[in-house]
Amino acid sequence: MENVPCTMKAWIYGQHGKPEDVLKLKSDVVVPELKEDQVLVKVMASGLNPVDNKRMIGIFVHAECPLPTVPGYDVAGVVVKVGSQVKNLKVGDEVYGNIHEKALDHPKQYGTLAEYTAVEERLLAPKPKNLSFAEAASLPVAIGTAYEGLQRCEFTAGQSILVLGGAGAVGSMVIQLAKHVFGASRVVATASTGKLELLRNLGADLAVDYTKENFEDLPEKFDVVYDCVGQCERAVKAMKEGGKVVTVSGAVTVPAFKFIVTSNGADLEKLNPYLESGQASLFHTIISLY
């Protein structure tokens, strides 16, 4: 068992504002104490998401945890300590996950931009064997959002889907999951001119340049429209009669629905065989945290 120190390095902010103004590296942050159902993870890599920036600048202040706080949702690392009620994970296990069960419902005070983080066992999954820690840490929020959205709209094999914002983190995962996991009959996705080839490489049957044409004017309509960019009002015009529109950004236009991702280690574990097959394309930028 690793000798866990009492304090650690962590990025922390004590007030809301631009990250470059409020985010500070501290070397004397107390290592979080474990609850019975939690494990302590030595952080090998942490992923940053748009929600981290939005929290820091104060957009979600009504649902913020007490300040000061350590930001960060996504993590990949090694279990170094387990709580008394932990059933499956053990010291030495390599894991990954999104440590905040509800993304915007008072997240933990200690996030993942630290040397150690405490997280409930149920929110973690074994790290895919073929992925580095950095690759694994780039996944949980993005692939979790993509997967949950497809589940919520009851997407099934043989259906068609239009993905708005297909070159982004969530959109790129929606394309791949719809095609390779859910069995979509046709995948169409939008992006800017320079990213159309990326969409095709991800599995899109048709890549639409949103700078040159309106997706709602396409001659075909879709069983599901997955809106990752906040274009819900236009998205509903692209669905078939009886189809569904799911959005993760912006205002909602009936009959579309919006959701906020719920962290679930079991879902990640379900997707591990797909990730380990090497089919998934991952996009990440690695920087040193300390």
Backbone bond lengths (Angstrom), bond angles and torsions (degrees), N, CA, C in turn:
res aa  C-N    CA-C-N  psi(-1)  N-CA   C-N-CA  omega(-1)  CA-C   N-CA-C  phi
1 M - - - 1.459 - - 1.526 110.18 -
2 E 1.332 116.29 135.18 1.458 120.98 -179.76 1.524 110.60 -68.36
3 N 1.309 115.11 141.52 1.459 120.91 175.40 1.524 108.27 -78.18
4 V 1.324 116.84 102.69 1.460 121.67 -175.14 1.523 109.65 -82.77
5 P 1.321 118.20 127.21 1.462 120.60 179.67 1.524 111.50 -72.30
6 C 1.308 116.38 169.45 1.469 121.32 177.94 1.521 111.80 -82.80
7 T 1.332 116.26 -28.39 1.459 120.85 179.80 1.521 109.90 -126.96
8 M 1.324 115.24 165.06 1.464 120.50 -175.26 1.520 109.85 -149.81
9 K 1.323 114.89 166.58 1.454 120.89 169.59 1.527 108.57 -82.47
10 A 1.317 116.04 142.36 1.462 120.34 178.16 1.523 109.24 -160.21
11 W 1.310 115.15 150.16 1.455 121.18 170.40 1.525 107.52 -86.51
12 I 1.318 117.03 133.70 1.455 120.66 -170.58 1.531 109.83 -145.17
13 Y 1.336 116.46 146.09 1.469 119.02 171.96 1.526 109.20 -130.78
14 G 1.331 114.78 142.06 1.460 121.03 -177.40 1.503 114.03 -111.77
15 Q 1.330 116.22 -1.36 1.459 121.76 175.25 1.515 108.10 -153.13
16 H 1.317 116.32 163.71 1.454 119.70 -178.57 1.521 111.02 -87.96
17 G 1.318 114.96 146.21 1.454 121.40 -179.42 1.512 110.09 165.07
18 K 1.316 116.90 -172.83 1.458 120.70 177.74 1.526 109.71 -62.69
19 P 1.339 117.87 138.18 1.470 120.18 -178.41 1.519 113.50 -51.81
20 E 1.326 117.28 -39.98 1.462 119.56 -178.37 1.526 112.53 -67.07
21 D 1.337 116.21 -17.57 1.463 120.25 179.48 1.528 113.31 -96.13
22 V 1.335 117.13 -33.76 1.469 119.56 -170.48 1.525 114.34 -109.81
23 L 1.325 118.53 -20.72 1.467 120.93 -175.82 1.525 110.03 -83.83
24 K 1.324 116.17 121.49 1.462 121.70 -175.89 1.528 110.41 -126.04
25 L 1.328 116.38 144.30 1.458 121.45 174.86 1.522 109.10 -89.02
26 K 1.339 116.08 120.37 1.458 122.11 178.99 1.527 109.15 -114.14
27 S 1.320 116.32 146.65 1.469 120.27 -178.63 1.520 112.44 -109.37
28 D 1.337 117.52 3.50 1.466 120.56 -175.95 1.522 112.21 -126.55
29 V 1.333 116.62 31.64 1.462 121.04 178.42 1.525 109.09 -78.19
30 V 1.316 116.91 133.33 1.461 121.57 -178.21 1.527 110.25 -68.36
31 V 1.324 116.70 131.30 1.464 121.38 175.76 1.531 108.61 -63.91
32 P 1.337 118.67 129.60 1.467 120.36 -175.90 1.526 112.95 -62.74
33 E 1.330 115.10 142.63 1.465 120.74 175.98 1.523 109.98 -79.57
34 L 1.321 115.41 148.24 1.456 120.56 -177.93 1.517 112.00 -85.59
35 K 1.353 115.48 141.15 1.454 120.98 164.31 1.527 107.63 -87.82
36 E 1.323 116.45 169.01 1.466 120.47 -173.57 1.524 113.22 -59.02
37 D 1.344 117.04 -33.25 1.467 120.19 -175.26 1.524 112.61 -98.72
38 Q 1.321 117.26 13.73 1.457 121.13 -176.19 1.524 112.81 -108.93
39 V 1.334 114.01 160.37 1.460 121.13 169.59 1.524 107.69 -121.46
40 L 1.325 115.65 152.55 1.457 121.02 173.99 1.522 107.66 -96.66
41 V 1.319 115.58 123.98 1.461 121.51 -177.46 1.525 109.67 -108.32
42 K 1.327 115.85 127.58 1.456 120.14 169.68 1.522 106.68 -78.47
43 V 1.320 116.47 116.96 1.458 121.56 -172.60 1.526 110.46 -75.45
44 M 1.325 115.58 118.89 1.460 121.48 175.06 1.533 110.68 -96.00
45 A 1.327 116.33 -30.65 1.466 121.69 176.49 1.518 108.57 -156.57
46 S 1.325 115.39 147.87 1.463 121.45 179.92 1.516 108.77 -131.81
47 G 1.328 116.57 139.11 1.456 120.49 179.09 1.516 111.53 -99.55
48 L 1.325 116.68 142.44 1.460 122.00 175.96 1.520 109.48 -104.42
49 N 1.333 115.74 140.36 1.450 122.29 -178.41 1.524 110.07 -128.91
50 P 1.337 117.86 160.79 1.467 119.73 177.51 1.525 113.34 -53.17
51 V 1.329 117.27 -33.28 1.460 119.96 -179.07 1.523 111.62 -62.92
52 D 1.333 118.02 -30.13 1.464 120.29 177.91 1.524 110.53 -62.65
53 N 1.322 116.19 -45.42 1.464 120.44 179.00 1.525 110.91 -65.41
54 K 1.334 116.62 -42.20 1.464 120.32 -179.11 1.523 111.42 -63.71
55 R 1.327 116.35 -38.45 1.466 119.08 176.23 1.522 111.05 -63.97
56 M 1.328 116.41 -43.83 1.467 119.77 -176.97 1.522 112.28 -62.94
57 I 1.330 117.34 -38.95 1.460 118.95 -177.66 1.525 112.28 -82.85
58 G 1.337 117.34 -4.89 1.458 120.66 170.66 1.507 116.47 97.07
59 I 1.333 118.30 14.25 1.461 120.66 179.83 1.525 111.43 -64.45
60 F 1.340 116.92 -33.81 1.462 120.71 -177.12 1.526 111.27 -110.36
61 V 1.324 116.50 35.37 1.463 120.39 -174.42 1.523 111.95 -59.11
62 H 1.333 117.64 -28.73 1.464 121.40 -179.20 1.526 112.11 -66.64
63 A 1.343 116.66 -22.45 1.467 120.43 -178.38 1.518 111.77 -117.24
64 E 1.325 116.71 14.42 1.455 121.12 -176.00 1.526 111.10 -74.94
65 C 1.327 115.80 153.10 1.459 120.87 173.24 1.529 108.38 -79.21
66 P 1.331 118.27 169.00 1.465 119.86 178.65 1.527 111.42 -59.80
67 L 1.318 115.60 141.85 1.463 121.48 175.31 1.520 109.37 -94.86
68 P 1.342 117.71 149.19 1.468 128.44 2.84 1.522 112.01 -74.98
69 T 1.325 115.51 158.51 1.457 120.37 -177.67 1.525 111.24 -143.93
70 V 1.309 114.66 153.91 1.469 122.49 174.57 1.525 107.66 -96.86
71 P 1.337 119.48 119.72 1.462 120.40 179.96 1.525 111.87 -75.98
72 G 1.326 115.31 176.89 1.461 120.66 175.74 1.513 113.13 113.72
73 Y 1.322 116.24 129.44 1.465 124.33 179.03 1.531 111.45 -108.29
74 D 1.322 115.48 -52.95 1.463 120.70 -173.15 1.522 111.90 -83.93
75 V 1.336 114.93 140.85 1.462 119.62 -179.47 1.519 110.14 -146.33
76 A 1.314 115.31 149.47 1.463 122.67 165.67 1.515 106.35 -138.01
77 G 1.326 116.02 132.73 1.454 118.42 -176.58 1.508 112.56 -173.43
78 V 1.316 115.11 -160.39 1.464 122.24 -174.33 1.524 109.25 -122.44
79 V 1.315 116.66 132.92 1.462 121.77 177.36 1.528 109.19 -69.73
80 V 1.340 116.32 126.30 1.466 120.35 179.86 1.525 112.33 -117.08
81 K 1.344 117.28 -9.40 1.460 120.38 179.91 1.518 107.97 -160.85
82 V 1.334 117.47 145.08 1.464 120.63 -178.79 1.522 110.50 -127.71
83 G 1.344 115.66 146.35 1.449 121.62 176.35 1.517 111.71 -76.02
84 S 1.318 116.20 166.76 1.470 121.48 -173.38 1.523 113.43 -66.67
85 Q 1.338 118.40 -23.32 1.460 121.50 -178.09 1.534 113.31 -103.09
86 V 1.318 116.79 7.73 1.469 120.33 178.08 1.524 109.16 -72.83
87 K 1.335 116.98 129.85 1.459 120.83 -170.81 1.531 114.53 -103.98
88 N 1.320 117.64 -32.70 1.461 119.37 -170.15 1.523 114.57 -116.07
89 L 1.309 116.89 -40.44 1.461 119.42 -178.26 1.514 111.09 -77.33
90 K 1.327 115.29 151.22 1.462 120.61 179.60 1.528 109.36 -139.45
91 V 1.311 115.25 164.22 1.461 120.93 178.89 1.530 109.49 -57.56
92 G 1.312 115.81 132.83 1.460 121.44 -179.46 1.512 114.33 100.31
93 D 1.337 118.02 -14.92 1.461 120.61 179.74 1.528 110.70 -67.88
94 E 1.326 115.87 138.79 1.459 121.65 174.52 1.529 108.25 -92.89
95 V 1.327 116.40 124.81 1.461 121.11 -171.69 1.531 110.47 -133.74
96 Y 1.333 114.00 166.63 1.465 119.78 171.62 1.520 108.76 -150.85
97 G 1.332 116.30 160.52 1.450 119.49 179.51 1.518 112.62 166.40
98 N 1.325 114.30 177.25 1.464 124.13 173.73 1.522 106.23 -102.40
99 I 1.328 117.72 116.20 1.464 120.56 -169.09 1.521 113.66 -78.53
100 H 1.341 118.14 -11.68 1.463 121.08 -179.00 1.525 109.05 -101.66
101 E 1.319 117.34 113.23 1.464 120.41 -174.91 1.519 111.60 -59.31
102 K 1.324 117.09 -46.53 1.463 122.66 175.11 1.521 107.70 -113.59
103 A 1.312 116.59 119.84 1.461 121.00 -169.94 1.521 113.91 -55.43
104 L 1.343 117.16 -38.06 1.464 119.90 -173.75 1.518 112.82 -121.69
105 D 1.310 117.97 15.07 1.462 121.14 -179.51 1.523 108.82 -104.10
106 H 1.343 115.63 80.66 1.454 122.59 178.54 1.536 111.65 47.25
107 P 1.325 116.01 70.81 1.471 120.03 179.96 1.522 112.07 -62.14
108 K 1.316 114.81 165.34 1.466 120.66 -178.44 1.532 111.24 -58.38
109 Q 1.333 115.07 150.23 1.459 119.66 177.82 1.527 111.02 -70.39
110 Y 1.337 116.27 -30.89 1.462 121.33 179.58 1.527 109.36 -105.81
111 G 1.338 116.52 103.65 1.451 121.18 177.52 1.515 112.31 -87.25
112 T 1.322 116.19 -152.68 1.467 120.46 -170.21 1.528 114.64 -102.76
113 L 1.326 118.39 -3.76 1.470 119.68 177.11 1.522 109.39 -83.80
114 A 1.307 114.56 61.16 1.459 122.53 -175.17 1.520 108.67 -154.71
115 E 1.323 115.66 170.36 1.465 119.37 178.96 1.527 111.86 -74.47
116 Y 1.335 116.55 -26.86 1.464 121.50 178.95 1.522 108.96 -139.00
117 T 1.333 115.86 150.19 1.457 120.35 174.40 1.520 109.00 -146.11
118 A 1.330 116.60 145.89 1.465 122.59 179.44 1.522 108.91 -101.87
119 V 1.327 116.55 133.58 1.462 119.70 -175.51 1.518 110.46 -149.47
120 E 1.339 115.69 144.56 1.456 121.17 178.15 1.529 110.69 -62.87
121 E 1.309 115.36 139.93 1.466 120.51 -178.93 1.523 111.71 -55.35
122 R 1.337 117.57 -38.60 1.466 120.98 -174.24 1.534 113.28 -67.56
123 L 1.326 117.16 -13.74 1.460 120.25 -179.04 1.526 112.77 -92.24
124 L 1.316 117.05 -3.48 1.463 121.52 -175.38 1.525 111.79 -111.27
125 A 1.316 114.38 158.28 1.464 121.64 174.55 1.523 108.37 -137.85
126 P 1.326 117.41 157.46 1.469 118.94 174.34 1.524 110.12 -58.98
127 K 1.310 117.05 137.67 1.462 120.49 177.83 1.528 109.36 -65.83
128 P 1.339 117.66 131.78 1.466 119.06 175.75 1.526 110.87 -53.54
129 K 1.317 115.71 133.32 1.466 121.02 -171.82 1.523 113.09 -62.75
130 N 1.314 117.26 -29.15 1.464 120.07 -175.48 1.526 113.45 -89.74
131 L 1.327 117.67 -2.68 1.460 120.74 -177.05 1.520 111.26 -103.09
132 S 1.312 115.86 143.41 1.462 120.65 171.67 1.526 108.46 -72.08
133 F 1.326 116.33 168.24 1.460 119.13 176.70 1.526 110.44 -61.56
134 A 1.327 117.46 -40.29 1.467 120.54 -179.88 1.524 111.13 -63.97
135 E 1.325 116.99 -42.14 1.464 120.04 178.25 1.523 110.74 -63.83
136 A 1.312 116.92 -44.11 1.463 120.38 -179.83 1.522 111.54 -63.79
137 A 1.329 117.24 -38.97 1.463 120.81 -178.33 1.521 112.57 -69.78
138 S 1.319 117.62 -15.78 1.464 120.28 178.70 1.523 112.67 -81.96
139 L 1.326 117.93 -4.94 1.457 121.10 -167.30 1.529 118.33 -100.45
140 P 1.334 121.09 -45.50 1.466 120.31 -159.80 1.525 116.79 -52.07
141 V 1.327 119.46 -53.27 1.463 120.05 -178.36 1.523 110.60 -65.01
142 A 1.322 117.51 -44.52 1.463 120.99 -176.48 1.525 112.19 -66.10
143 I 1.324 116.88 -52.23 1.463 118.96 -177.37 1.527 110.83 -72.68
144 G 1.342 117.01 -31.69 1.461 120.37 176.43 1.513 111.71 -64.82
145 T 1.340 116.93 -42.06 1.462 121.09 177.73 1.521 110.83 -65.09
146 A 1.321 116.54 -44.97 1.464 120.67 179.49 1.526 111.08 -59.82
147 Y 1.319 116.18 -47.39 1.465 121.32 -176.81 1.524 111.52 -66.98
148 E 1.334 116.76 -45.32 1.465 119.53 -178.12 1.527 111.06 -64.43
149 G 1.328 117.16 -39.49 1.457 119.74 178.63 1.517 112.46 -62.56
150 L 1.328 116.77 -42.71 1.461 120.37 178.04 1.523 111.11 -64.92
151 Q 1.322 116.71 -37.38 1.461 119.92 176.82 1.524 111.69 -66.58
152 R 1.331 116.12 -44.24 1.464 120.43 -176.99 1.528 112.34 -63.52
153 C 1.321 117.03 -32.70 1.465 118.37 178.09 1.523 111.62 -91.98
154 E 1.330 116.52 8.99 1.465 123.82 174.58 1.530 111.51 55.79
155 F 1.327 114.35 43.48 1.459 119.93 179.06 1.525 109.75 -67.31
156 T 1.330 116.55 133.16 1.464 120.76 -175.92 1.526 110.70 -132.41
157 A 1.320 114.68 164.95 1.461 121.34 179.85 1.523 110.30 -56.27
158 G 1.327 115.39 139.57 1.452 120.58 178.23 1.514 114.59 92.93
159 Q 1.329 117.77 -9.38 1.459 120.58 179.24 1.529 110.85 -88.31
160 S 1.329 114.65 161.45 1.465 121.08 177.28 1.523 109.45 -103.51
161 I 1.346 115.96 154.54 1.459 120.44 -178.12 1.526 110.32 -145.37
162 L 1.331 115.03 141.51 1.459 123.06 172.18 1.520 107.41 -112.24
163 V 1.321 116.94 125.71 1.461 122.36 -178.49 1.523 108.49 -110.31
164 L 1.324 116.38 116.62 1.459 121.37 178.37 1.522 108.78 -92.01
165 G 1.331 115.79 121.30 1.462 119.64 -174.89 1.511 111.42 84.86
166 G 1.315 116.08 47.04 1.460 120.80 -173.60 1.509 115.41 -71.11
167 A 1.332 117.70 -13.71 1.464 119.81 -178.92 1.517 112.76 -93.43
168 G 1.328 117.61 -4.26 1.457 120.71 178.42 1.515 111.85 -81.10
169 A 1.327 116.24 177.92 1.465 120.71 -176.61 1.521 111.71 -60.61
170 V 1.336 117.33 -50.56 1.464 120.46 -179.54 1.521 110.45 -71.48
171 G 1.325 116.97 -47.73 1.454 120.44 -177.63 1.513 113.50 -58.50
172 S 1.334 117.14 -40.28 1.464 120.02 179.55 1.524 111.03 -63.78
173 M 1.326 116.57 -33.87 1.459 120.17 177.73 1.530 111.74 -75.52
174 V 1.339 116.97 -35.15 1.468 119.84 176.85 1.524 110.02 -60.52
175 I 1.321 116.59 -45.52 1.469 120.35 179.21 1.523 110.53 -56.41
176 Q 1.323 116.21 -49.69 1.463 120.66 -174.46 1.522 112.21 -69.24
177 L 1.329 117.19 -42.44 1.462 119.89 179.64 1.522 110.89 -67.80
178 A 1.331 116.80 -43.67 1.462 119.81 179.65 1.525 110.52 -58.63
179 K 1.321 116.23 -40.94 1.463 120.94 -175.61 1.524 112.06 -77.02
180 H 1.321 116.56 -49.12 1.461 120.29 -167.75 1.524 114.78 -99.48
181 V 1.320 117.77 -21.25 1.466 120.62 -178.35 1.527 111.35 -107.02
182 F 1.342 117.03 -45.46 1.463 120.74 -176.45 1.525 113.02 -90.08
183 G 1.325 118.35 -16.25 1.460 120.68 176.10 1.511 115.07 79.60
184 A 1.324 117.93 41.02 1.466 121.87 179.11 1.524 111.01 -59.35
185 S 1.330 115.67 142.55 1.467 120.13 176.43 1.520 111.25 -79.11
186 R 1.337 115.55 -29.59 1.467 120.12 -179.42 1.526 109.10 -154.81
187 V 1.331 115.50 132.67 1.466 121.93 178.71 1.522 108.49 -123.00
188 V 1.326 115.32 120.87 1.460 122.29 175.19 1.520 107.09 -118.18
189 A 1.324 117.43 140.24 1.463 120.22 -177.03 1.519 110.57 -143.13
190 T 1.339 115.26 153.41 1.461 120.97 179.66 1.523 111.12 -109.15
191 A 1.334 114.64 150.20 1.465 121.97 174.94 1.525 107.38 -166.83
192 S 1.326 116.28 175.15 1.459 120.60 175.89 1.528 109.77 -78.44
193 T 1.317 115.72 170.03 1.468 121.88 -172.24 1.523 113.30 -52.43
194 G 1.320 116.63 -45.08 1.456 120.33 -174.37 1.513 115.10 -73.85
195 K 1.329 117.27 -7.02 1.464 119.99 -175.88 1.527 113.42 -114.16
196 L 1.311 117.05 9.16 1.461 119.94 -177.55 1.524 112.21 -65.99
197 E 1.320 116.97 -39.08 1.462 119.93 179.66 1.523 110.57 -65.25
198 L 1.332 116.52 -35.10 1.461 120.78 175.67 1.521 110.43 -58.64
199 L 1.326 117.08 -45.19 1.462 120.37 179.46 1.525 111.14 -58.58
200 R 1.313 116.07 -42.50 1.472 119.58 179.86 1.527 110.95 -64.97
201 N 1.318 115.61 -40.00 1.466 119.38 179.20 1.523 111.68 -66.17
202 L 1.321 116.70 -29.54 1.463 120.80 178.76 1.524 112.22 -74.93
203 G 1.333 116.85 -19.30 1.457 120.08 178.92 1.509 115.50 124.79
204 A 1.331 117.98 2.53 1.459 120.08 179.12 1.527 110.35 -67.64
205 D 1.326 115.94 133.92 1.460 120.83 176.83 1.526 111.20 -76.59
206 L 1.329 115.78 -28.14 1.460 121.13 177.51 1.518 108.25 -141.84
207 A 1.329 116.43 129.55 1.463 122.33 177.43 1.522 108.51 -107.22
208 V 1.321 116.64 122.54 1.461 122.46 -175.70 1.526 109.63 -105.69
209 D 1.312 116.66 126.33 1.464 122.62 177.98 1.525 108.50 -84.01
210 Y 1.329 116.59 105.32 1.465 119.08 -175.24 1.528 112.79 -70.27
211 T 1.328 117.56 -12.89 1.466 119.65 177.09 1.530 111.67 -80.41
212 K 1.335 116.52 -11.64 1.462 120.01 -175.95 1.524 113.81 -121.22
213 E 1.320 118.31 -20.36 1.461 119.86 179.80 1.517 110.91 -147.83
214 N 1.327 114.77 154.16 1.459 121.45 179.90 1.521 109.53 -91.55
215 F 1.317 116.26 124.66 1.468 119.79 -176.62 1.520 111.92 -62.82
216 E 1.343 117.67 -29.72 1.467 119.62 -178.58 1.529 111.95 -72.15
217 D 1.333 116.95 -11.89 1.465 120.66 178.28 1.528 112.77 -94.44
218 L 1.325 117.23 2.87 1.463 119.88 176.90 1.526 109.82 -60.44
219 P 1.336 118.41 146.68 1.467 120.45 -178.53 1.523 113.57 -68.31
220 E 1.318 117.68 -17.27 1.464 120.94 -179.92 1.527 111.08 -105.31
221 K 1.324 115.81 152.15 1.457 122.46 174.19 1.528 107.83 -114.36
222 F 1.337 116.17 167.08 1.463 120.12 -167.28 1.530 112.23 -128.07
223 D 1.335 113.83 148.49 1.465 119.21 175.86 1.520 110.85 -64.63
224 V 1.325 116.28 -38.42 1.466 121.87 -179.43 1.525 108.97 -137.10
225 V 1.322 115.45 137.49 1.462 121.74 169.29 1.522 106.86 -117.04
226 Y 1.324 116.08 122.55 1.472 121.48 -179.93 1.528 106.88 -106.49
227 D 1.327 115.92 108.68 1.462 122.41 -174.30 1.523 110.52 -96.91
228 C 1.320 116.62 110.77 1.467 121.77 179.03 1.524 112.66 -102.58
229 V 1.335 117.46 2.46 1.469 120.05 -170.82 1.520 114.31 -125.19
230 G 1.333 118.86 3.17 1.458 120.46 178.31 1.513 114.01 80.73
231 Q 1.334 117.52 38.98 1.465 122.79 178.42 1.524 110.43 -116.61
232 C 1.315 116.02 43.71 1.462 120.97 -171.57 1.529 112.75 -62.57
233 E 1.325 117.31 -40.88 1.466 120.48 -177.96 1.526 111.24 -59.77
234 R 1.323 115.84 -38.82 1.462 120.16 177.10 1.527 110.91 -78.41
235 A 1.318 116.80 -32.29 1.466 120.95 -175.94 1.519 112.07 -61.79
236 V 1.334 117.45 -38.85 1.468 119.53 -177.32 1.526 111.61 -64.83
237 K 1.328 117.06 -20.84 1.463 120.73 178.44 1.522 111.74 -77.22
238 A 1.330 116.40 -13.14 1.466 120.38 -176.93 1.520 112.79 -99.91
239 M 1.328 118.02 -2.69 1.465 119.43 -177.72 1.522 110.84 -91.72
240 K 1.318 115.11 153.50 1.456 121.18 174.08 1.529 110.25 -67.65
241 E 1.314 116.58 162.12 1.461 119.81 171.45 1.529 108.00 -61.90
242 G 1.321 116.29 126.48 1.454 120.51 -176.11 1.508 113.62 84.96
243 G 1.335 116.87 1.63 1.459 120.72 178.89 1.517 112.41 -78.47
244 K 1.332 115.74 -175.29 1.461 120.77 -176.69 1.524 110.35 -134.48
245 V 1.323 114.41 147.02 1.462 121.62 174.55 1.511 108.15 -124.51
246 V 1.321 116.18 126.31 1.461 121.69 176.03 1.516 107.65 -117.89
247 T 1.328 116.37 136.03 1.456 120.50 -179.82 1.518 110.45 -130.93
248 V 1.313 115.48 151.36 1.466 120.64 177.66 1.521 110.67 -121.43
249 S 1.346 116.26 8.60 1.461 119.11 -175.70 1.519 110.42 -150.93
250 G 1.327 116.83 140.55 1.454 121.61 172.89 1.512 114.26 79.68
251 A 1.328 114.74 -170.20 1.461 122.00 -177.58 1.528 110.43 -73.47
252 V 1.330 115.11 157.94 1.464 121.39 -177.47 1.521 110.11 -107.92
253 T 1.318 116.28 131.83 1.455 122.86 175.10 1.520 108.55 -109.31
254 V 1.318 117.39 123.60 1.469 121.94 178.71 1.533 108.39 -58.87
255 P 1.354 116.84 136.16 1.467 130.39 12.53 1.527 114.55 -97.27
256 A 1.288 117.60 18.25 1.467 120.01 179.61 1.521 110.89 -66.40
257 F 1.323 115.85 163.75 1.463 120.35 174.09 1.518 109.34 -136.35
258 K 1.320 114.53 156.14 1.457 121.88 -177.52 1.512 108.60 -123.01
259 F 1.323 117.07 147.53 1.456 120.31 177.28 1.517 109.90 -143.35
260 I 1.319 115.13 160.51 1.461 122.76 173.71 1.516 107.02 -115.51
261 V 1.306 116.93 130.97 1.458 121.72 -171.45 1.527 112.15 -59.61
262 T 1.323 115.14 141.90 1.459 123.26 173.57 1.522 107.88 -108.52
263 S 1.319 117.16 123.91 1.464 120.31 -179.45 1.522 110.57 -66.77
264 N 1.316 116.25 136.70 1.462 121.01 -176.21 1.527 109.39 -152.96
265 G 1.320 116.50 107.13 1.454 120.51 179.39 1.514 113.07 -62.90
266 A 1.339 116.82 -31.05 1.463 120.25 -179.72 1.524 111.08 -63.94
267 D 1.339 117.18 -37.61 1.461 120.00 177.68 1.525 111.03 -65.61
268 L 1.329 116.23 -42.58 1.463 119.18 177.62 1.522 110.84 -60.56
269 E 1.324 116.12 -41.76 1.464 119.50 -179.15 1.529 111.14 -65.01
270 K 1.351 117.00 -35.94 1.460 120.50 175.75 1.528 111.63 -60.18
271 L 1.329 115.22 -34.36 1.463 119.98 -176.26 1.524 113.24 -86.53
272 N 1.324 117.17 -9.49 1.464 119.90 -178.21 1.532 113.65 -55.91
273 P 1.349 119.35 -43.45 1.471 118.03 179.14 1.528 112.56 -58.83
274 Y 1.328 116.67 -38.06 1.466 120.34 177.32 1.520 110.65 -65.40
275 L 1.332 116.87 -44.48 1.462 120.50 179.51 1.526 110.95 -64.98
276 E 1.331 116.13 -40.09 1.461 120.26 -178.33 1.527 112.41 -73.66
277 S 1.330 116.89 -15.44 1.464 119.99 177.62 1.523 111.83 -73.20
278 G 1.341 115.77 -14.66 1.457 120.00 179.84 1.509 114.24 85.42
279 Q 1.344 118.30 6.32 1.461 120.90 -178.77 1.522 112.56 -75.75
280 A 1.335 116.58 -28.90 1.461 119.72 -173.24 1.518 111.83 -76.08
281 S 1.330 115.23 137.61 1.461 121.41 172.87 1.519 108.10 -98.73
282 L 1.327 116.79 126.71 1.459 121.83 -176.16 1.519 109.38 -113.82
283 F 1.332 114.93 145.59 1.454 120.15 -179.67 1.512 108.16 -130.13
284 H 1.323 116.04 120.57 1.457 118.76 -179.01 1.517 110.05 -153.69
285 T 1.307 114.95 153.98 1.458 122.04 174.80 1.510 107.69 -118.41
286 I 1.313 117.28 128.68 1.460 121.64 -176.12 1.522 109.90 -100.57
287 I 1.330 115.70 127.99 1.456 121.38 172.84 1.519 108.12 -130.58
288 S 1.314 116.17 158.97 1.460 120.59 177.21 1.520 109.11 -83.74
289 L 1.337 116.39 131.15 1.463 120.43 -178.05 1.512 111.93 -78.30
290 Y 1.335 117.89 -25.53 1.462 119.79 -172.40 1.523 110.69 -127.00
